[in-house]
Amino acid sequence: MVIGTLMVDKLFIIMFLRQSNVKNEDQYKALRREGASKEKAARIANTPDAGKKGGKAGKYEERTKKDLYQQAKSVGIEGRSKMNKAELIYALRNN
């Protein structure tokens, strides 16, 4: 019996969510519908404040290179140790 692609995708997402510890399943599903990769959607949905709005983060340009490096480290940007401040900002915005 052949299962349609949509059904397979839904089953995969359900299995993925059950196997992983995605903190905010609704946000994960919404991000996937918007085209985010599974990895990016899971990373965003697993942040401590997943699904909450009203962040108070300042502009990247106002942060120190050290702060940007720590942020890049927390989201898993590779090659961050060789990046200057402008490259860290670009990588964080396009990750």
C-alpha positions, 0 to 999 in steps of 0.5 A: 500500500502506498502512502501519500507524501503528505501523510508520510511527512506528517508521520515523520514529524509526529515520530520526530517530535515523540523521539526528540524533546521539542519544547514547543511543538506548535512553534516547530510545526509552524516553522516547518510549514514556513520552510525552516529546516528540521534542525533550525525549527527544532533549535528555535522551538527548544530555546528557553523562551520558545514561543514567547514574544517581546524580546529585549535584545539589542541590535547586533551592532551595539554588542561586543564581539565577545557577546556576538561570539557567545551567541554564535556559539550557542546557535552552533555557527561553525568557523566563528573563531575566525570571524570578525564582528561584521562576519559574526553579525552576518552569520547570526542574521543568516543562520 
